[in-house]
């Protein structure tokens, strides 16, 4: 049956000739795991496409639903955590693998005649991969992605003549909003992903046209090795290692819930994504009128260098030890980019900025406490500007680390360090401010949704402890708009963490992350042992057959 189906398809579409083109290749110097970086890029791209499409069934590209829809997907949809986390780490892996692939090609001298076009297509793939990561960052519409895009588009705005037009085109106006997320969504999902797929195809065609360059040593290139099955087996092995590493990162290092985008929150330190940190840091060395040198000059020089490599270095010599100038310049640029990225990540541009104090009306008699009842008849506050319109704190998954900073600023003076100290409150029945660590058992709940509801009314509407005129009262952080709703969500997430409850707990994991990784690792190990046993048996049979002859 299968033979008839295969024959029927081959008559109508050239499957067999296409497979021969793809798999029948002799590699000078024989197969090597170093050649597997390119195929790993292709594997991760396919993984990104699959996980991205899965998220589109739940993701809503609007400023008021993007963060909530992804939060629901990650916590409520079975295996949603796995799909989202694989997509998140896959973006980083793709950039890293493209860089490693280009490094290998450069050191091996595989860009030389007649493979200049293959190198140029690879440079284009690198640029598209970097841009894909940039356009993906604002789509969750969380604080991290929002401010990374704010910084990135502001940097684009410094380009002479076209800067303001480019910034407005990307943002959809002077300020970031719904048009911003719509345009980045179209760029990321439709235009750039299609271009990336097309250039991957062109790159593969160019590679097959001239074949693999193979080893740089002339002596090694005298022997060859087949792509199928030798090199393909190495490619699959490396791809499996990459896949297992991505699953481990997805299970044990999930991306944090950063909280929804909040333009009014001045406590967040804006930085671009990690792959643009070198450029972000380099801008600090070109202040004022020289800013365009950093935003335009530096990246333009780097791109021109990459493009011109095969036309500057025309010698046939491919051994990196015999190309000291080219390799030296390459490593100088690489080390500079790494150092600048580390410095950019460590820098804190907001460290010396003044802290904006809360309005005077909210601090006249304040020191928070969360165990007294709120004033009767208090109304729920409307969502302030900057938060998700219509979204109140209990429905938002906040960021624990950010909540800790807000707790230190607004709550620690009364509730004590980490909510533990017994701060006196003269005039109250208890005589002190009740601690949050541990919190009153009447407010505690192992279910984060219930826990949030129990404490939210105190943060929103404040309360007055029973007694004869207590000195300290709970401020109305929500009613007075002292804190935005996203900030209140951060603060409440931190309070939950003091009691050992994760606000971002996965409620419907399908299979929990750690057991899932163990299961996948076991499957990979068993499969690897089985394949290794089969290959060893075949080698022994081949040796036995040659001995009989």
LUMTIVEX-316889 format. One line per field, with one value per residue (C-alpha): residue in one letter; x, y, z; residue number from 0. Coordinates in steps of 0.5 Angstrom, whole numbers, always signed. Layout:
N
res <- (A, ...)
c1 <- (X, ...)
c2 <- (Y, ...)
c3 <- (Z, ...)
n <- (NUM, ...)
***
This chain:
549
res <- (X, X, X, X, X, X, X, X, X, X, X, X, X, X, X, X, X, X, X, X, X, X, X, X, X, X, X, X, X, X, X, X, X, X, X, X, X, X, X, X, X, X, X, X, X, X, X, X, X, X, X, X, X, X, X, X, X, X, X, X, X, X, X, X, X, X, X, X, X, X, X, X, X, X, X, X, X, X, X, X, X, X, X, X, X, X, X, X, X, X, X, X, X, X, X, X, X, X, X, X, X, X, X, X, X, X, X, X, X, X, X, X, X, X, X, X, X, X, X, X, X, X, X, X, X, X, X, X, X, X, X, X, X, X, X, X, X, X, X, X, X, X, X, X, X, X, X, X, X, X, X, X, X, X, X, X, X, X, X, X, X, X, X, X, X, X, X, X, X, X, X, X, X, X, X, X, X, X, X, X, X, X, X, X, X, X, X, X, X, X, X, X, X, X, X, X, X, X, X, X, X, X, X, X, X, X, X, X, X, X, X, X, X, X, X, X, X, X, X, X, X, X, X, X, X, X, X, X, X, X, X, X, X, X, X, X, X, X, X, X, X, X, X, X, X, X, X, X, X, X, X, X, X, X, X, X, X, X, X, X, X, X, X, X, X, X, X, X, X, X, X, X, X, X, X, X, X, X, X, X, X, X, X, X, X, X, X, X, X, X, X, X, X, X, X, X, X, X, X, X, X, X, X, X, X, X, X, X, X, X, X, X, X, X, X, X, X, X, X, X, X, X, X, X, X, X, X, X, X, X, X, X, X, X, X, X, X, X, X, X, X, X, X, X, X, X, X, X, X, X, X, X, X, X, X, X, X, X, X, X, X, X, X, X, X, X, X, X, X, X, X, X, X, X, X, X, X, X, X, X, X, X, X, X, X, X, X, X, X, X, X, X, X, X, X, X, X, X, X, X, X, X, X, X, X, X, X, X, X, X, X, X, X, X, X, X, X, X, X, X, X, X, X, X, X, X, X, X, X, X, X, X, X, X, X, X, X, X, X, X, X, X, X, X, X, X, X, X, X, X, X, X, X, X, X, X, X, X, X, X, X, X, X, X, X, X, X, X, X, X, X, X, X, X, X, X, X, X, X, X, X, X, X, X, X, X, X, X, X, X, X, X, X, X, X, X, X, X, X, X, X, X, X, X, X, X, X, X, X, X, X, X, X, X, X, X, X, X, X, X, X, X, X, X, X, X, X, X, X, X, X, X, X, X, X, X, X, X, X, X, X, X, X, X, X, X, X, X, X)
c1 <- (+0, +5, +10, +3, +2, +9, +9, +3, +6, +13, +9, +6, +11, +18, +19, +25, +29, +28, +31, +37, +38, +38, +41, +46, +52, +59, +62, +70, +74, +68, +62, +63, +58, +61, +57, +50, +49, +46, +41, +40, +38, +33, +30, +29, +26, +21, +20, +18, +13, +10, +10, +8, +2, -1, -1, -4, -11, -11, -7, -11, -7, -10, -7, -12, -12, -5, -2, -8, -9, -2, -3, -9, -5, +1, -3, -10, -9, -6, +2, +1, +7, +11, +9, +10, +17, +19, +18, +21, +27, +27, +28, +34, +37, +36, +40, +45, +46, +46, +52, +55, +54, +57, +63, +64, +63, +68, +73, +73, +73, +67, +65, +70, +69, +65, +60, +60, +52, +51, +55, +51, +44, +47, +48, +41, +38, +42, +39, +32, +33, +35, +29, +24, +27, +26, +19, +17, +18, +12, +7, +6, +5, +8, +13, +19, +17, +14, +20, +25, +20, +20, +28, +29, +24, +27, +34, +31, +28, +35, +37, +38, +33, +28, +29, +22, +18, +21, +19, +12, +11, +13, +9, +3, +4, +8, +6, +6, -1, -6, -3, +4, +2, -2, +4, +9, +4, +4, +11, +13, +7, +6, +12, +18, +17, +15, +22, +26, +23, +24, +31, +32, +30, +35, +40, +39, +39, +45, +49, +47, +49, +56, +56, +59, +66, +68, +75, +80, +86, +88, +90, +83, +79, +82, +77, +70, +64, +56, +51, +46, +46, +53, +52, +45, +45, +50, +45, +39, +43, +45, +38, +36, +41, +38, +31, +32, +36, +30, +25, +30, +30, +22, +21, +26, +28, +21, +20, +18, +11, +13, +6, +2, +5, +5, +7, +6, +10, +17, +20, +22, +29, +28, +33, +32, +33, +39, +42, +41, +45, +51, +48, +45, +51, +55, +50, +53, +59, +56, +52, +48, +50, +54, +48, +47, +54, +52, +45, +47, +54, +56, +51, +52, +59, +58, +53, +58, +64, +60, +57, +64, +68, +68, +70, +76, +79, +80, +85, +84, +87, +82, +86, +85, +92, +94, +89, +91, +89, +82, +81, +84, +79, +73, +75, +76, +69, +66, +70, +68, +60, +60, +64, +59, +53, +55, +56, +49, +46, +49, +48, +42, +40, +35, +39, +40, +33, +29, +24, +17, +13, +6, +1, +1, -6, -4, +1, -1, -3, -1, +2, -1, -4, -8, -12, -17, -24, -24, -29, -36, -39, -33, -33, -28, -23, -23, -17, -12, -8, -3, -6, -10, -17, -22, -17, -17, -11, -14, -15, -7, -1, +4, +11, +14, +21, +18, +13, +18, +21, +14, +13, +20, +18, +10, +10, +16, +16, +10, +10, +17, +23, +19, +13, +16, +17, +12, +11, +7, +0, -2, -10, -11, -14, -8, -3, +1, +1, -1, +5, +4, +10, +6, -1, -7, -10, -17, -14, -9, -11, -7, -11, -7, -14, -18, -12, -11, -19, -18, -13, -14, -20, -15, -10, -15, -20, -16, -18, -18, -16, -21, -20, -20, -16, -11, -4, -3, -9, -9, -8, -13, -8, -13, -18, -13, -9, -3, -1, -4, -7, -1, +3, -2, -2, +6, +5, +0, +4, +10, +5, +3, +10, +12, +7, +9, +4, +6, +1, +3, +2, +1, -6, -7, +0, -2, +4, +8, +14, +19, +16, +15, +23, +24, +20, +22, +30, +28, +25, +31, +36, +32, +32, +39, +41, +37, +40, +47, +46, +43, +49, +54, +51, +51, +58, +60, +56, +60, +67, +64, +62, +69, +73, +69, +71)
c2 <- (+0, +5, +3, +5, +11, +13, +12, +15, +22, +21, +21, +28, +31, +30, +28, +23, +28, +33, +28, +26, +34, +35, +28, +26, +30, +29, +33, +35, +32, +28, +30, +34, +36, +43, +43, +42, +49, +51, +45, +47, +54, +51, +46, +52, +56, +51, +50, +58, +57, +51, +54, +61, +59, +55, +61, +65, +61, +64, +71, +77, +83, +89, +93, +91, +84, +82, +81, +77, +73, +70, +70, +65, +61, +60, +58, +55, +52, +45, +45, +53, +54, +49, +52, +59, +58, +54, +60, +65, +61, +59, +66, +67, +60, +62, +68, +64, +59, +64, +67, +61, +58, +65, +64, +57, +59, +65, +61, +56, +61, +58, +65, +65, +64, +61, +62, +69, +69, +64, +68, +75, +71, +68, +76, +77, +72, +74, +81, +78, +74, +80, +84, +78, +78, +86, +86, +80, +84, +88, +83, +81, +88, +87, +92, +89, +88, +95, +99, +95, +97, +104, +104, +101, +106, +112, +110, +109, +116, +119, +117, +123, +125, +119, +118, +121, +118, +111, +112, +114, +109, +103, +106, +109, +116, +120, +115, +107, +104, +100, +102, +100, +93, +92, +94, +90, +84, +84, +85, +79, +74, +76, +80, +78, +71, +70, +74, +69, +63, +65, +67, +60, +57, +61, +60, +52, +53, +57, +52, +46, +49, +50, +44, +44, +48, +42, +42, +48, +43, +41, +35, +33, +35, +29, +25, +26, +23, +23, +27, +22, +18, +21, +28, +28, +23, +29, +34, +30, +29, +36, +38, +33, +36, +43, +41, +38, +44, +48, +44, +44, +52, +52, +47, +50, +57, +60, +67, +72, +75, +82, +85, +89, +95, +101, +108, +111, +107, +110, +105, +100, +101, +101, +97, +93, +86, +83, +82, +90, +91, +92, +98, +101, +101, +104, +110, +113, +114, +119, +124, +130, +131, +125, +120, +119, +116, +110, +109, +109, +109, +103, +98, +101, +100, +93, +91, +93, +89, +83, +84, +86, +80, +76, +81, +84, +77, +74, +70, +62, +61, +58, +56, +61, +60, +63, +69, +73, +80, +77, +73, +78, +83, +79, +77, +84, +86, +80, +81, +89, +87, +82, +87, +92, +88, +86, +93, +95, +89, +92, +99, +102, +109, +110, +108, +116, +118, +121, +117, +120, +120, +119, +125, +128, +126, +119, +119, +124, +119, +113, +106, +100, +94, +89, +85, +91, +91, +97, +102, +100, +102, +103, +103, +99, +104, +105, +103, +109, +111, +106, +100, +95, +99, +96, +91, +91, +88, +82, +80, +81, +77, +82, +81, +79, +83, +89, +88, +88, +94, +98, +94, +97, +104, +104, +99, +97, +103, +100, +93, +92, +88, +83, +84, +81, +87, +88, +96, +100, +103, +107, +107, +101, +95, +90, +96, +94, +93, +86, +83, +80, +75, +71, +74, +73, +66, +69, +72, +66, +62, +57, +58, +65, +67, +67, +70, +76, +77, +77, +82, +87, +91, +93, +95, +99, +102, +102, +101, +104, +99, +98, +102, +109, +113, +109, +113, +109, +107, +103, +108, +108, +106, +104, +110, +115, +113, +113, +106, +104, +97, +94, +96, +94, +87, +87, +89, +84, +78, +80, +79, +73, +71, +72, +67, +62, +62, +64, +68, +66, +58, +54, +51, +47, +44, +38, +35, +39, +42, +38, +31, +33, +34, +28, +24, +27, +26, +19, +18, +21, +17, +10, +12, +14, +8, +4, +8, +7, -1, -1, +2, -2, -8, -6, -4, -11, -14, -10, -12, -19, -19, -16, -21, -27, -24)
c3 <- (+0, +2, -4, -9, -5, -6, -13, -14, -11, -14, -21, -20, -15, -16, -8, -10, -14, -8, -3, -7, -8, +0, +2, -3, -1, +0, +5, +5, +11, +13, +18, +24, +30, +28, +22, +26, +28, +22, +22, +29, +27, +22, +28, +33, +27, +26, +34, +34, +28, +32, +39, +36, +32, +38, +42, +37, +39, +46, +45, +44, +41, +45, +50, +55, +54, +51, +58, +61, +55, +56, +63, +62, +57, +62, +68, +66, +59, +60, +57, +56, +60, +56, +49, +52, +55, +49, +45, +50, +51, +43, +41, +45, +43, +35, +36, +40, +35, +29, +32, +33, +26, +23, +28, +25, +18, +19, +23, +18, +12, +9, +6, +1, -7, -9, -3, -2, -4, +2, +7, +5, +6, +12, +14, +12, +17, +23, +22, +21, +27, +31, +29, +30, +37, +38, +35, +39, +46, +46, +44, +52, +53, +60, +63, +61, +54, +54, +56, +52, +46, +49, +49, +42, +38, +42, +39, +32, +33, +34, +27, +23, +18, +18, +26, +28, +22, +24, +31, +29, +24, +29, +35, +31, +34, +39, +44, +45, +45, +41, +34, +37, +39, +32, +28, +32, +32, +24, +23, +28, +26, +18, +15, +18, +20, +12, +10, +15, +12, +5, +7, +10, +4, -1, +4, +4, -4, -4, +0, -4, -10, -8, -3, +4, +4, +9, +14, +13, +13, +5, +8, +11, +5, +1, +4, +4, +8, +6, +9, +9, +14, +18, +18, +19, +25, +28, +26, +29, +36, +36, +35, +41, +45, +44, +45, +51, +54, +52, +56, +62, +61, +60, +66, +71, +69, +66, +65, +70, +70, +69, +70, +65, +62, +66, +63, +70, +74, +74, +79, +73, +70, +62, +58, +51, +50, +52, +44, +44, +50, +47, +43, +49, +53, +47, +46, +53, +50, +45, +49, +46, +38, +38, +39, +32, +32, +37, +34, +27, +26, +30, +27, +20, +21, +24, +18, +13, +16, +16, +9, +6, +9, +3, -2, +3, +5, -2, -1, -1, +5, +10, +16, +22, +25, +18, +18, +24, +22, +20, +26, +31, +28, +29, +36, +38, +36, +39, +46, +45, +44, +50, +55, +53, +54, +61, +62, +60, +64, +70, +69, +73, +69, +74, +81, +82, +80, +85, +88, +87, +94, +94, +95, +102, +103, +103, +108, +113, +118, +114, +116, +112, +116, +113, +118, +120, +116, +110, +111, +110, +103, +100, +92, +88, +84, +77, +73, +73, +67, +65, +67, +63, +62, +66, +70, +77, +81, +83, +76, +74, +76, +79, +79, +86, +85, +83, +89, +94, +92, +92, +99, +101, +99, +102, +107, +110, +115, +118, +117, +118, +114, +110, +114, +120, +125, +131, +130, +135, +134, +140, +140, +137, +140, +138, +140, +134, +127, +125, +121, +114, +115, +118, +116, +119, +118, +117, +111, +108, +103, +99, +93, +90, +87, +94, +98, +93, +94, +102, +102, +96, +99, +104, +99, +95, +100, +107, +114, +121, +126, +132, +138, +141, +135, +133, +131, +124, +119, +113, +107, +101, +95, +90, +92, +92, +86, +90, +86, +80, +79, +76, +82, +87, +83, +84, +92, +93, +89, +94, +100, +98, +97, +104, +106, +101, +96, +89, +85, +78, +80, +74, +76, +70, +68, +64, +67, +72, +69, +73, +72, +65, +64, +68, +63, +57, +59, +60, +53, +50, +54, +52, +45, +45, +48, +43, +37, +40, +41, +33, +31, +35, +32, +25, +26, +29, +23, +18, +21, +21, +14, +12, +16, +13, +6)
n <- (0, 1, 2, 3, 4, 5, 6, 7, 8, 9, 10, 11, 12, 13, 14, 15, 16, 17, 18, 19, 20, 21, 22, 23, 24, 25, 26, 27, 28, 29, 30, 31, 32, 33, 34, 35, 36, 37, 38, 39, 40, 41, 42, 43, 44, 45, 46, 47, 48, 49, 50, 51, 52, 53, 54, 55, 56, 57, 58, 59, 60, 61, 62, 63, 64, 65, 66, 67, 68, 69, 70, 71, 72, 73, 74, 75, 76, 77, 78, 79, 80, 81, 82, 83, 84, 85, 86, 87, 88, 89, 90, 91, 92, 93, 94, 95, 96, 97, 98, 99, 100, 101, 102, 103, 104, 105, 106, 107, 108, 109, 110, 111, 112, 113, 114, 115, 116, 117, 118, 119, 120, 121, 122, 123, 124, 125, 126, 127, 128, 129, 130, 131, 132, 133, 134, 135, 136, 137, 138, 139, 140, 141, 142, 143, 144, 145, 146, 147, 148, 149, 150, 151, 152, 153, 154, 155, 156, 157, 158, 159, 160, 161, 162, 163, 164, 165, 166, 167, 168, 169, 170, 171, 172, 173, 174, 175, 176, 177, 178, 179, 180, 181, 182, 183, 184, 185, 186, 187, 188, 189, 190, 191, 192, 193, 194, 195, 196, 197, 198, 199, 200, 201, 202, 203, 204, 205, 206, 207, 208, 209, 210, 211, 212, 213, 214, 215, 216, 217, 218, 219, 220, 221, 222, 223, 224, 225, 226, 227, 228, 229, 230, 231, 232, 233, 234, 235, 236, 237, 238, 239, 240, 241, 242, 243, 244, 245, 246, 247, 248, 249, 250, 251, 252, 253, 254, 255, 256, 257, 258, 259, 260, 261, 262, 263, 264, 265, 266, 267, 268, 269, 270, 271, 272, 273, 274, 275, 276, 277, 278, 279, 280, 281, 282, 283, 284, 285, 286, 287, 288, 289, 290, 291, 292, 293, 294, 295, 296, 297, 298, 299, 300, 301, 302, 303, 304, 305, 306, 307, 308, 309, 310, 311, 312, 313, 314, 315, 316, 317, 318, 319, 320, 321, 322, 323, 324, 325, 326, 327, 328, 329, 330, 331, 332, 333, 334, 335, 336, 337, 338, 339, 340, 341, 342, 343, 344, 345, 346, 347, 348, 349, 350, 351, 352, 353, 354, 355, 356, 357, 358, 359, 360, 361, 362, 363, 364, 365, 366, 367, 368, 369, 370, 371, 372, 373, 374, 375, 376, 377, 378, 379, 380, 381, 382, 383, 384, 385, 386, 387, 388, 389, 390, 391, 392, 393, 394, 395, 396, 397, 398, 399, 400, 401, 402, 403, 404, 405, 406, 407, 408, 409, 410, 411, 412, 413, 414, 415, 416, 417, 418, 419, 420, 421, 422, 423, 424, 425, 426, 427, 428, 429, 430, 431, 432, 433, 434, 435, 436, 437, 438, 439, 440, 441, 442, 443, 444, 445, 446, 447, 448, 449, 450, 451, 452, 453, 454, 455, 456, 457, 458, 459, 460, 461, 462, 463, 464, 465, 466, 467, 468, 469, 470, 471, 472, 473, 474, 475, 476, 477, 478, 479, 480, 481, 482, 483, 484, 485, 486, 487, 488, 489, 490, 491, 492, 493, 494, 495, 496, 497, 498, 499, 500, 501, 502, 503, 504, 505, 506, 507, 508, 509, 510, 511, 512, 513, 514, 515, 516, 517, 518, 519, 520, 521, 522, 523, 524, 525, 526, 527, 528, 529, 530, 531, 532, 533, 534, 535, 536, 537, 538, 539, 540, 541, 542, 543, 544, 545, 546, 547, 548)
***
